[in-house]
Amino acid sequence: MLIFSINLFFLSFLIIYSLYSSRKGNLHFFSPFFFPFIIFSVFYLIPSSINVLITGKDVLETHHYLYFIAILSFVIGVLISRKLFRHKEDAAAHEIGFAKGKEIPLLALNLFGIFLLLLYGVWSGITYGLLTGNDIEDLRRTAEIGKGFIKEPGIYFVSISSLLLTGCYMKAGKKKIFGIKSLFIIVYSCFVIFITVAHKVALFLPLLLLLGLYNKYCKISIKKLCFIGFIFIVGIGVVNFMRTGLEKTEFINDLMWKSVVVFAIYDANYVPIVKQVERGEIELQKGREYFQSAILIIPRFLYSEKPVSFDYFLKEKLNRTFSGGGLPPTPVGSLFLNFGLFGVIIGMLTIGLIYNYLYILYITSSYSKSVLLLFLIYYIMNPSQLFGYLFIFLVSFIFIAFTSSIIYKAASFRKRIALSL
C-alpha cells in the first residue's frame, strides 16, 4: 500500500515531534512540525489514507504527488529557515500578559467591535435566523454582499481586543495563568462572533490563538491537546448543525457527520479541482484568486462591480449546488490552481521558510507581539486567506494597539501630574 506508506511517513513528522518534545516538556502547538502537520493531516494525509483503506485503490495520481511535493517543500523551507535564523531566548519571552491599566481602552474597543457585529447581525438577519432555529447557510454568505465592510472590522476588533484583554488578566507565576475574567472575555467575544456572523473560522480562531498563548508560557501534554482537538471537532459539528436549522430528527448522526465534514474537503474540493486543472477544464488563474481576495475589503458602494468571493467561482466550475459558501481549494490546491506545479514547490518552500521565522519571533516576543505573530502564523498557512485578510487585520491591530497605548499613556501622565500637585 504505497500511498498509505508515504502518508504514514509524513505523519511520522507529527508523531515523532509530539512524542519527543512532550517527553522533554517543550511541546509547542504552533511548532512548524505540529500545527502545519495537523493541517496537512486533515486536508490530505488522513482522508487519502482512508480512501485507500476503503476502496483498495492504491494508484498514485497527480493530486497525491502534489501534496507529497508540497509537504516536502514546506519541510525544506523550515530547515533552511532554521539554518538562517537561529533561535535565541529573549527575556521578553517570559513576560506574561499585557500592561496593566490598558483594560479600559481595550474594553472600549472590544465593545465597539461588538456594536459593529450586532449591527451586522441584525441588518443581515443572521442573528434572528440563529435565534429562531432557521437554516442560514445561504443567508450567512449572501448577507456579506454590501455589508462586509462592517463585518470584517467588527470581527477583528472583537477578536484582537479580547486576546489583548486576556493578557491584562493573566496571572504570572501560576499554573492556571488564565483567570475567570480572561476566560469570560474570550467566551463572550466568541459567542458574539458566532451569533452575528455564524462563521467557523472567525469563531474558533481566537480560541486557537489563545491555546498558542497559553502554550507559550505553560507546558501542555499530548493528552490535553487530544482532548482540546476533540472539543474543537465537536464544536465544528455544533456550529454546522445550528447553521442548518434545529429541526432535526437524528441529532447524534447529524452532529457526527457535521463534525467530521472538514475531512471531506479532500474528495469534495481538492481532488476535483486538481483534476479539472490537469484536464484543462479550469485554466491556471495566475494569481486571480489572491487578487480577488485582496480587493474584497473594498466596500461595494465604492466598487459596485466587485466580484464575489473566489470560492463561488470554483463552486460554479464544479457544478455544485449545495447551500452555504463556495469551495475553498485548500492551500496546496490553491497554489496549483493559480501557478501549477512550480507554484506549489516555490509557494510551500516560501511558506515553510516564513512560518519558521514567524514561529521563532513568537517564541521570543512579548505577549502583545505574540498575538500579532500568531494571527500571521495562522494566515501564512492559507495563501488565499493571507491575501484576503492581511490588510484589514493589520490596520485593525495597529489601530487597537496604538489607541490603547495613547489612552494608557495619557491616563498615566494625568495621574503623575495629579500626584505631583
C-alpha distance (Angstrom), angle and dihedral (degrees) to the residues before:
residue distance angle dihedral
M1 . . .
L2 3.81 . .
I3 3.82 98.9 .
F4 3.79 92.7 47.5
S5 3.83 90.7 49.1
I6 3.82 93.8 50.1
N7 3.81 90.8 46.9
L8 3.79 89.5 50.5
F9 3.81 89.5 51.3
F10 3.80 90.9 56.6
L11 3.80 91.8 43.1
S12 3.79 87.6 55.2
F13 3.82 88.9 70.1
L14 3.79 88.5 62.8
I15 3.81 95.2 40.1
I16 3.82 96.5 47.2
Y17 3.80 93.6 44.5
S18 3.82 91.3 48.3
L19 3.80 95.3 49.5
Y20 3.81 95.9 41.3
S21 3.81 97.8 44.7
S22 3.80 92.8 41.2
R23 3.79 89.6 54.6
K24 3.82 90.4 50.4
G25 3.80 91.2 45.6
N26 3.81 97.0 -121.0
L27 3.80 102.6 101.8
H28 3.82 109.5 151.1
F29 3.78 120.0 -165.8
F30 3.82 93.5 -150.1
S31 3.80 94.8 46.9
P32 3.83 113.3 132.8
F33 3.79 86.8 -114.8
F34 3.79 96.6 51.2
F35 3.82 119.0 34.4
P36 3.84 96.4 35.5
F37 3.80 89.8 47.6
I38 3.79 90.0 51.5
I39 3.82 86.3 57.5
F40 3.82 91.8 45.9
S41 3.81 90.2 48.9
V42 3.81 95.4 49.3
F43 3.81 96.7 43.5
Y44 3.82 101.2 36.6
L45 3.81 122.9 -5.0
I46 3.82 102.0 52.5
P47 3.85 99.6 39.7
S48 3.81 91.2 43.1
S49 3.81 90.7 51.4
I50 3.80 91.5 47.4
N51 3.81 89.4 52.5
V52 3.80 90.9 54.7
L53 3.80 92.7 47.8
I54 3.81 93.7 47.9
T55 3.80 101.7 39.4
G56 3.78 99.7 27.5
K57 3.82 88.3 -137.0
D58 3.80 107.4 142.3
V59 3.80 102.1 172.1
L60 3.78 118.6 130.8
E61 3.80 112.7 -127.0
T62 3.79 134.7 179.1
H63 3.79 94.2 -89.0
H64 3.83 89.6 55.7
Y65 3.79 93.8 49.7
L66 3.78 90.3 48.1
Y67 3.77 97.8 57.6
F68 3.84 90.9 39.7
I69 3.81 89.2 55.6
A70 3.81 91.9 41.3
I71 3.81 94.6 54.6
L72 3.81 92.3 45.1
S73 3.82 90.1 49.6
F74 3.81 90.2 50.1
V75 3.83 92.1 51.0
I76 3.82 91.2 48.2
G77 3.81 89.4 50.6
V78 3.82 90.5 51.3
L79 3.82 92.1 49.1
I80 3.81 92.2 49.0
S81 3.79 89.6 48.9
R82 3.81 90.9 50.8
K83 3.80 89.4 55.0
L84 3.80 92.8 47.9
F85 3.80 98.9 41.8
R86 3.76 116.2 40.9
H87 3.79 118.0 -154.4
K88 3.80 108.3 -114.2
E89 3.79 121.0 -179.0
D90 3.77 114.3 -124.3
A91 3.79 128.9 -163.5
A92 3.81 88.3 -127.5
A93 3.77 88.6 66.2
H94 3.79 89.4 71.2
E95 3.80 97.6 47.4
I96 3.78 103.8 110.5
G97 3.76 120.5 -148.5
F98 3.76 137.8 -11.5
A99 3.82 126.5 -62.9
K100 3.77 113.7 -70.3
G101 3.79 114.1 -118.2
K102 3.81 95.3 43.5
E103 3.80 92.4 92.8
I104 3.80 95.8 97.3
P105 3.84 98.7 51.8
L106 3.81 90.8 42.1
L107 3.79 91.4 48.6
A108 3.81 89.7 50.2
L109 3.81 90.9 51.9
N110 3.79 89.8 46.3
L111 3.80 91.0 53.1
F112 3.81 89.9 48.2
G113 3.81 89.2 54.7
I114 3.81 90.0 48.4
F115 3.81 89.4 51.5
L116 3.83 90.5 53.4
L117 3.81 91.7 48.8
L118 3.80 93.9 47.1
L119 3.79 89.1 49.6
Y120 3.80 89.4 51.2
G121 3.80 93.5 44.3
V122 3.80 94.0 51.6
W123 3.81 94.4 40.1
S124 3.81 93.2 49.4
G125 3.81 95.3 42.4
I126 3.82 92.2 -126.1
T127 3.81 94.4 119.1
Y128 3.80 92.3 50.2
G129 3.80 90.9 46.3
L130 3.80 93.5 52.5
L131 3.80 94.5 44.7
T132 3.81 91.7 50.4
G133 3.82 94.2 45.4
N134 3.81 96.3 -115.7
D135 3.80 126.9 150.7
I136 3.82 106.5 -97.1
E137 3.82 100.2 169.3
D138 3.81 93.4 115.5
L139 3.80 95.3 32.8
R140 3.81 95.4 55.6
R141 3.83 90.8 61.0
T142 3.80 102.1 33.9
A143 3.82 88.5 49.4
E144 3.81 89.4 65.2
I145 3.80 91.4 68.8
G146 3.79 106.0 99.9
K147 3.81 94.0 -3.5
G148 3.81 103.6 62.7
F149 3.82 91.6 98.2
I150 3.82 87.0 70.5
K151 3.80 98.0 39.6
E152 3.82 101.2 52.1
P153 3.85 98.1 48.9
G154 3.80 88.6 44.2
I155 3.81 92.2 54.1
Y156 3.80 93.4 49.0
F157 3.79 95.3 43.4
V158 3.80 90.0 53.3
S159 3.82 98.4 41.2
I160 3.82 97.7 42.3
S161 3.81 95.7 43.3
S162 3.82 91.9 45.7
L163 3.83 91.7 53.7
L164 3.82 91.3 47.4
L165 3.81 90.5 46.2
T166 3.78 88.8 51.7
G167 3.80 87.4 57.8
C168 3.80 90.6 55.2
Y169 3.80 90.3 60.3
M170 3.81 99.4 41.1
K171 3.80 115.5 124.9
A172 3.78 113.5 -131.5
G173 3.78 118.7 -143.3
K174 3.80 95.2 17.6
K175 3.77 130.5 110.2
K176 3.79 91.2 -131.3
I177 3.79 99.3 51.7
F178 3.81 93.3 171.1
G179 3.78 113.8 73.4
I180 3.79 130.0 -166.2
K181 3.82 91.9 -85.5
S182 3.80 92.3 54.3
L183 3.78 94.2 49.0
F184 3.80 92.9 43.9
I185 3.81 91.5 53.7
I186 3.81 92.5 51.4
V187 3.81 94.4 43.4
Y188 3.80 96.3 49.7
S189 3.83 91.6 43.0
C190 3.81 91.5 52.6
F191 3.79 90.7 45.4
V192 3.81 91.3 53.8
I193 3.81 90.7 48.3
F194 3.79 91.5 51.7
I195 3.80 97.4 44.5
T196 3.81 92.1 49.8
V197 3.83 106.0 37.0
A198 3.85 104.5 12.4
H199 3.80 90.4 -147.8
K200 3.83 117.4 150.2
V201 3.80 97.9 -152.4
A202 3.81 93.0 47.2
L203 3.81 89.7 48.4
F204 3.81 100.5 45.9
L205 3.82 100.3 33.7
P206 3.85 95.7 78.8
L207 3.82 88.9 49.3
L208 3.80 91.2 48.8
L209 3.80 92.1 49.9
L210 3.80 90.8 45.6
L211 3.80 87.0 58.2
G212 3.81 88.4 53.6
L213 3.81 91.5 49.7
Y214 3.79 91.4 49.4
N215 3.81 91.1 47.4
K216 3.81 89.7 51.2
Y217 3.80 91.0 67.0
C218 3.81 103.7 22.6
K219 3.79 134.8 47.9
I220 3.77 116.4 -111.6
S221 3.80 127.2 -162.2
I222 3.78 130.6 -137.6
K223 3.80 89.5 -115.4
K224 3.80 91.4 56.6
L225 3.80 92.1 47.4
C226 3.81 91.3 50.0
F227 3.80 90.4 50.7
I228 3.81 91.7 47.4
G229 3.80 89.5 48.2
F230 3.80 90.1 52.8
I231 3.82 90.2 50.6
F232 3.81 90.5 51.0
I233 3.81 92.0 50.1
V234 3.80 91.9 49.8
G235 3.81 89.4 45.0
I236 3.80 90.7 54.7
G237 3.80 88.6 52.2
V238 3.81 92.5 49.9
V239 3.81 91.8 50.2
N240 3.81 92.4 48.0
F241 3.79 89.8 46.9
M242 3.81 94.2 51.1
R243 3.80 92.8 46.5
T244 3.79 91.8 57.9
G245 3.80 95.0 49.9
L246 3.78 134.6 -91.8
E247 3.80 100.2 -104.3
K248 3.79 96.0 103.2
T249 3.81 128.0 142.0
E250 3.82 98.6 -165.6
F251 3.78 102.3 44.1
I252 3.82 98.9 166.8
N253 3.82 96.1 46.8
D254 3.79 91.7 45.2
L255 3.80 92.2 47.4
M256 3.81 92.3 49.6
W257 3.82 92.3 51.8
K258 3.80 93.3 46.6
S259 3.82 90.2 49.2
V260 3.82 94.9 56.7
V261 3.81 97.1 34.1
V262 3.82 89.5 103.5
F263 3.83 87.9 71.8
A264 3.83 88.9 58.7
I265 3.82 91.0 66.5
Y266 3.83 88.1 87.1
D267 3.82 94.3 62.5
A268 3.80 97.9 28.3
N269 3.81 100.1 45.0
Y270 3.79 117.1 4.9
V271 3.83 101.9 45.8
P272 3.85 97.3 43.8
I273 3.81 91.9 47.1
V274 3.80 92.6 50.5
K275 3.80 91.4 47.7
Q276 3.81 93.7 49.6
V277 3.81 91.7 49.2
E278 3.80 89.6 47.6
R279 3.83 91.5 51.4
G280 3.80 92.0 46.0
E281 3.81 93.4 -115.2
I282 3.81 88.5 122.0
E283 3.78 115.2 35.8
L284 3.81 122.5 -141.0
Q285 3.79 107.5 -82.3
K286 3.83 94.8 -147.4
G287 3.79 94.0 -147.0
R288 3.81 96.8 -39.9
E289 3.80 90.9 126.5
Y290 3.81 92.1 55.9
F291 3.79 94.6 43.7
Q292 3.79 90.9 48.4
S293 3.80 90.5 48.9
A294 3.80 91.7 48.6
I295 3.81 94.4 55.3
L296 3.80 94.8 48.6
I297 3.81 89.2 91.7
I298 3.83 90.5 65.7
P299 3.83 107.6 99.9
R300 3.78 113.2 -113.6
F301 3.81 91.5 -127.3
L302 3.83 86.5 64.6
Y303 3.82 94.9 41.5
S304 3.78 109.2 28.0
E305 3.83 93.3 176.0
K306 3.80 93.6 53.6
P307 3.83 109.6 140.1
V308 3.79 120.7 -122.8
S309 3.79 122.1 -109.4
F310 3.82 113.8 -52.4
D311 3.81 93.3 -122.8
Y312 3.81 87.8 69.9
F313 3.81 88.6 60.0
L314 3.82 88.5 55.8
K315 3.79 91.5 45.9
E316 3.79 89.6 55.6
K317 3.82 93.2 44.9
L318 3.79 91.7 53.8
N319 3.82 91.9 44.6
R320 3.80 94.3 -122.2
T321 3.81 117.7 163.0
F322 3.80 103.2 -179.0
S323 3.81 119.0 131.8
G324 3.77 121.5 -105.2
G325 3.78 128.4 34.7
G326 3.77 134.3 -10.0
L327 3.81 133.7 -93.0
P328 3.82 115.4 -71.1
P329 3.82 105.0 -155.2
T330 3.87 96.4 -148.1
P331 3.84 120.4 -118.4
V332 3.82 96.8 -76.6
G333 3.79 92.7 41.7
S334 3.79 89.9 50.3
L335 3.81 94.2 52.7
F336 3.82 91.7 46.1
L337 3.79 92.3 46.3
N338 3.80 91.8 53.6
F339 3.81 105.2 33.9
G340 3.81 109.4 7.7
L341 3.80 125.6 -132.5
F342 3.82 92.7 -30.4
G343 3.81 89.1 55.7
V344 3.81 91.5 51.8
I345 3.83 92.9 51.5
I346 3.82 97.8 43.7
G347 3.80 93.7 35.6
M348 3.81 96.3 52.4
L349 3.81 91.8 41.0
T350 3.81 89.1 54.3
I351 3.80 92.5 44.4
G352 3.82 90.5 52.3
L353 3.79 92.1 49.1
I354 3.81 94.4 47.9
Y355 3.81 94.0 40.3
N356 3.80 93.2 56.8
Y357 3.82 91.6 46.4
L358 3.82 91.5 51.3
Y359 3.80 89.4 46.6
I360 3.82 91.7 54.7
L361 3.81 90.1 49.6
Y362 3.82 90.3 48.8
I363 3.82 92.4 51.5
T364 3.82 92.9 50.0
S365 3.82 101.3 36.4
S366 3.79 134.4 92.0
Y367 3.80 121.6 -96.6
S368 3.82 98.3 -94.5
K369 3.82 92.6 47.5
S370 3.80 89.1 48.0
V371 3.82 89.9 58.0
L372 3.81 89.3 54.7
L373 3.80 93.1 45.2
L374 3.80 94.5 48.4
F375 3.80 90.8 55.7
L376 3.81 89.2 51.0
I377 3.82 91.8 46.0
Y378 3.79 89.9 53.9
Y379 3.81 95.0 46.5
I380 3.81 96.0 45.1
M381 3.81 88.4 66.1
N382 3.80 90.3 62.1
P383 3.83 112.4 46.1
S384 3.81 94.0 -167.5
Q385 3.81 93.2 54.6
L386 3.79 90.7 43.1
F387 3.81 92.6 58.9
G388 3.79 92.5 38.0
Y389 3.78 99.7 50.9
L390 3.81 107.8 19.4
F391 3.81 97.3 91.6
I392 3.80 98.0 46.7
F393 3.81 90.7 42.6
L394 3.81 93.8 51.8
V395 3.82 92.6 45.7
S396 3.81 90.4 49.6
F397 3.80 93.9 46.3
I398 3.81 94.4 47.0
F399 3.81 91.5 46.8
I400 3.82 92.7 49.3
A401 3.81 94.3 45.1
F402 3.81 93.8 44.2
T403 3.80 95.7 45.0
S404 3.82 94.9 46.2
S405 3.83 90.9 47.8
I406 3.82 93.6 48.9
I407 3.81 92.5 49.2
Y408 3.80 91.1 44.9
K409 3.83 93.1 50.4
A410 3.80 91.9 45.5
A411 3.80 91.2 51.3
S412 3.82 91.3 47.0
F413 3.79 91.0 49.4
R414 3.82 92.2 50.9
K415 3.79 89.6 48.4
R416 3.81 92.2 52.6
I417 3.80 90.7 47.9
A418 3.81 91.1 50.4
L419 3.81 92.0 49.7
S420 3.80 92.2 49.5
L421 3.80 93.0 54.1
